[in-house]
């Protein structure tokens, strides 16, 4: 009986994940094809550029590396609440990104990540995730201000 409830729960989460993935693909497709100013000829000529393949490959590698670092960071932040593997943490980051497509100001990212926690308190995990994102924003802001001051000093001279 208990195993049957667990299987139904796993099946339900799988169905929810598939619905979210389909909705994300539909949303992206709709955003791309719904534009009147889609310049297909310019896109085709840009894609025929020989160096573009290497540039796109580098972009995808760096994107995956960024997501991997984000997953590792989230894994470290959740370590006191629940032990996560890097794979589950990466799944959580991807779920958060998918859900955040449909919510304003990426609010859904928190819920998408917290879905992957089994034992941890969801409220605490959400608060920790908010603190993590705010601290990252603060570091980015401070480094940007320092870079702007250096830039302004360089153009005055």
Number of C-alpha atoms within 10 A of each C-alpha: 6 6 8 9 10 11 12 11 12 12 12 12 14 12 12 12 16 12 12 16 15 12 16 18 13 12 13 13 11 11 10 11 10 10 9 7 7 11 9 9 9 10 10 10 9 12 13 11 9 9 10 12 12 10 11 12 11 12 12 12 12 12 12 13 12 12 18 17 14 15 24 19 14 22 21 16 16 21 11 10 16 16 16 19 12 17 13 16 25 22 17 24 23 17 23 22 20 21 22 19 17 16 11 8 9 15 16 19 24 24 19 21 26 23 13 19 19 11 9 16 12 18 10 13 21 17 12 17 20 15 13 15 14 12 12 11 12 12 12 12 12 11 12 12 12 12 12 12 11 11 11 11 10 9 7 6 5
